[in-house]
């Protein structure tokens, strides 16, 4: 397995990304795409 970070994502890290769009901290966001893959996908 060749990951940029050298480790797999923890469940809490995935949960943080799921909760972020619903939080007040992303009030100005109109759309986003997040990849929680520990750097597995090297393309944007």
Rosetta constraint file for C-alpha pairs under 8 A:
AtomPair CA 2 CA 6 HARMONIC 7.21 0.50
AtomPair CA 2 CA 40 HARMONIC 7.05 0.50
AtomPair CA 3 CA 7 HARMONIC 6.63 0.50
AtomPair CA 3 CA 8 HARMONIC 7.86 0.50
AtomPair CA 3 CA 38 HARMONIC 6.00 0.50
AtomPair CA 3 CA 39 HARMONIC 5.55 0.50
AtomPair CA 3 CA 40 HARMONIC 5.16 0.50
AtomPair CA 4 CA 38 HARMONIC 6.34 0.50
AtomPair CA 4 CA 39 HARMONIC 4.75 0.50
AtomPair CA 4 CA 40 HARMONIC 6.60 0.50
AtomPair CA 5 CA 38 HARMONIC 5.62 0.50
AtomPair CA 5 CA 39 HARMONIC 6.28 0.50
AtomPair CA 6 CA 38 HARMONIC 7.57 0.50
AtomPair CA 7 CA 38 HARMONIC 6.71 0.50
AtomPair CA 8 CA 37 HARMONIC 7.47 0.50
AtomPair CA 8 CA 38 HARMONIC 5.83 0.50
AtomPair CA 9 CA 13 HARMONIC 6.32 0.50
AtomPair CA 9 CA 14 HARMONIC 7.08 0.50
AtomPair CA 9 CA 36 HARMONIC 7.00 0.50
AtomPair CA 9 CA 37 HARMONIC 6.81 0.50
AtomPair CA 9 CA 38 HARMONIC 5.87 0.50
AtomPair CA 10 CA 14 HARMONIC 6.78 0.50
AtomPair CA 11 CA 15 HARMONIC 6.25 0.50
AtomPair CA 12 CA 16 HARMONIC 6.08 0.50
AtomPair CA 13 CA 17 HARMONIC 6.60 0.50
AtomPair CA 13 CA 36 HARMONIC 7.90 0.50
AtomPair CA 14 CA 18 HARMONIC 6.45 0.50
AtomPair CA 14 CA 36 HARMONIC 6.42 0.50
AtomPair CA 15 CA 19 HARMONIC 6.19 0.50
AtomPair CA 16 CA 20 HARMONIC 6.04 0.50
AtomPair CA 17 CA 21 HARMONIC 7.59 0.50
AtomPair CA 17 CA 34 HARMONIC 7.41 0.50
AtomPair CA 17 CA 36 HARMONIC 7.88 0.50
AtomPair CA 19 CA 23 HARMONIC 6.49 0.50
AtomPair CA 20 CA 25 HARMONIC 7.27 0.50
AtomPair CA 20 CA 26 HARMONIC 6.70 0.50
AtomPair CA 21 CA 26 HARMONIC 5.80 0.50
AtomPair CA 21 CA 29 HARMONIC 7.74 0.50
AtomPair CA 22 CA 26 HARMONIC 7.33 0.50
AtomPair CA 23 CA 27 HARMONIC 7.44 0.50
AtomPair CA 37 CA 41 HARMONIC 7.02 0.50
